[in-house]
Amino acid sequence: MAKKAAKQKISKAARLNRPLGREERLVRAQEHMARIRSAIRLQISTIVDEIDVLTREGRANVEVLMKDFGFTDAEYNTFSNITSLLAKLEKEVDEGDLHFDNYRALLAIDEESHGHAAQIIKKDPAVTHDEIMHISDQLAHRRLPQGERAFKKSREAFNDAFAVGNRAVESSFRRTATELFGMMSKHSRRSSYVKRTARRFEKLTGSRRYSFFFESQSALLADIIKTSGELLTMVRSLFPDSPAPVREWAGLANHSPIKAYLAQAHHSLQVMSNPDFNGRMPGDGSIHYEWSSFDAIRFLAELAPEYEFGLKEEIDPRDVRKLNAIDLCANAGGQALGIEAAGYYMHGLVDRDEDTIRTLQSNRRRWNAVKADIAAPLIPADLDAWRGTNKRAANLDLVSGSFPISPFAYHAERDGELFTSALRIIEKLNPKAFFFETDLAFNAHRNDVFRQDLITSFWNLGYETKKWTLSANEFGVPQDRTRMYFVGIKRGLGSLPPPTRSTVATVGPAIWTAAFPDLSPYGVYEVKKELKLLIRKADAVEKPQQQSEQQIAYDGWAKAWASRYGAELAPDMDKHRVQPRGMSAHLWRNAGFDPQRRDLPRLGDRLVMNYGKRLPLLPLSVPLLQRLQVMPDDWRFEGDEQSKLQQVCSVRPPVVSLAIAREIHRAITSQAVDLDHPAAWKITSGKERFIPGFAIGAGTNHPDPLSDRAQKYAEEQREREREQMLFEDSLYCNDDEEEEEEEGDA
């Protein structure tokens, strides 16, 4: 009996695992699709019911709630109106036959088309949104009286006729622009050959053998003048608003490239249609502002560019417009350094810790560091003190903050919660945007009610809010640090996508120069090879024949440490503070650090000499921790040793704040920064003269960098014209002297 039961069991398992035939597989697929379809309908019905309940009770802002959980505007508008739609179409529509696209189409068409659309849906449940809209348009056309239909048909015919006429005008316009571009290219190519050197120019112009060449150039120049005049007439007719002063081109290039191209084309055609035009094509290729008549006429001709030349979509990060910012819970200034590097002037840094305020004041005397607790009741005089005495601060652009790691670990009274205080501050200061760093628990389910109330309050103040989850390691910080950023911007200012950067960093490359100060040149070469840093062949160092035992041991220890721990990530410094025991100590040791050690191993130390038995770890000292936070090396921390360690561990990495602040800057000013520029991610202490973000060249501080660039362009243009005139005058003088010499010889 036992054998028979086992045989039946095996045969049952074999039946379950046997390959399915075509018909069986089709039946199973149909069952799966039916279950999925039912689940989708059930989800739509559930969402609609929940919206109805929330709307009736009035306990929550339904729009804010849905957007907080990732619903789009189209989804919100559709789901919130499904109930009223079904009430109107109770007889025509069976709720079970509809899917989301059907609901969206039925809400978009007029009521008279609902019945016909419902019949179409019953016949074909897979009918699309566009097909329903097309059917509605046809029905609306049929409902028109015969006279209106005739009028509509005649209007469409006239529109088609006008479209054909416009296409003919456009074709003529493009053809003329293409011909002019070809003439300009040919003339410029010939002129560059003749004027490559002054000696060649003198030789060719003084020889009768090449007279036909210059006659051809003169005829080509006449054609350019004539064609430019014809095209200028077309441009004035088609684009009457195209002229714009040269000083405005830089601003137009950043906000409306089409207007900038048209302005440059209009200016170029004006110059080239002048009967006295000498053949020198308008344009400028300076570092301040690049434009070219070739590029402008190419735009009119709708020709694809063959070279990288023209309007700059991204600008030097030093040329961005300065905005105004205040930082709350500033700590030791890491977040403020990043915001400043993104192009902001820091008007106030607020913190309640005495040592932190001393750190800010000792490093940056011009910063307005204010000792205050933002959770305490504030009066208008306090907020005025945060702004400082600078008049620019009256128009505040950004308020930032770094709130505690566990901002929602409060009791029923919400002790220690700072977002409500920040809301009151934002209401009083009224900045264009804000961002607050907090823990991932901000988005936890247990905080849904609090978060919804907060988002609704900011919505009522006019802010569109977003939640970003950013990993500091992606921005070049060698830590396992992930945070939630609560970001808000005034509605209507601009889109605000999360910042991105693919620069993964590890511990070794970040700290090795500070961790191993006693390396020999050969030891430096070996450690760099171990860390896979870029090394040129010219930097290779041969192993010395004679070297002390202490130096050999030290170099060997550094290489061994780099090999074992160089590719590791440090733990989150703000969560795993410097502690000698527990999980924090374990995580630090796995990254190559000893929490109980405070001094670097040096040349000749007993532990280093015997590193083969037990590899010495690096200390958790302030200089090394600064490197792990990507803070400037010359940034000094005030207070006793424990306070310094507390401050450096609590620092917000500046590069992450820089990335967020730069996205907000772009949304406010429409100035996109060249992220490949060497200064784009540079963080400095401010002790040197160059401060990335708003230093406009050496010794200048122009309030509007874009206008400044346009003015510099105009000055350079005038200087070029003056030099060209001097050059031509010198050629004429040489010709006169040669003629006088020939007459004297005769």
Secondary structure as UniProt FT lines:
FT   HELIX           2..17
FT   HELIX           22..57
FT   HELIX           62..68
FT   TURN            69..70
FT   HELIX           73..88
FT   TURN            89..92
FT   HELIX           95..97
FT   HELIX           100..108
FT   HELIX           111..113
FT   HELIX           114..123
FT   TURN            125..126
FT   HELIX           129..143
FT   HELIX           146..194
FT   HELIX           198..205
FT   HELIX           208..210
FT   HELIX           211..238
FT   TURN            240..241
FT   HELIX           246..248
FT   HELIX           249..255
FT   HELIX           257..272
FT   TURN            275..276
FT   STRAND          283..285
FT   STRAND          290..292
FT   HELIX           293..301
FT   HELIX           317..319
FT   STRAND          323..328
FT   TURN            331..332
FT   HELIX           334..341
FT   TURN            342..343
FT   STRAND          344..351
FT   HELIX           354..363
FT   TURN            365..366
FT   STRAND          369..371
FT   TURN            374..375
FT   HELIX           380..387
FT   HELIX           391..394
FT   STRAND          398..402
FT   TURN            407..408
FT   TURN            412..413
FT   TURN            415..416
FT   HELIX           419..429
FT   STRAND          433..438
FT   HELIX           440..443
FT   HELIX           445..447
FT   HELIX           448..460
FT   TURN            461..462
FT   STRAND          463..471
FT   HELIX           472..474
FT   STRAND          482..490
FT   TURN            491..492
FT   HELIX           507..515
FT   TURN            517..518
FT   HELIX           521..530
FT   TURN            531..532
FT   HELIX           537..539
FT   HELIX           549..565
FT   TURN            566..567
FT   TURN            573..575
FT   HELIX           583..590
FT   TURN            591..592
FT   STRAND          593..594
FT   TURN            595..596
FT   TURN            603..604
FT   HELIX           606..609
FT   TURN            610..613
FT   STRAND          618..619
FT   HELIX           622..628
FT   TURN            629..630
FT   TURN            633..634
FT   HELIX           641..650
FT   HELIX           654..669
FT   TURN            675..676
FT   TURN            678..681
FT   TURN            692..694
FT   HELIX           705..745
//
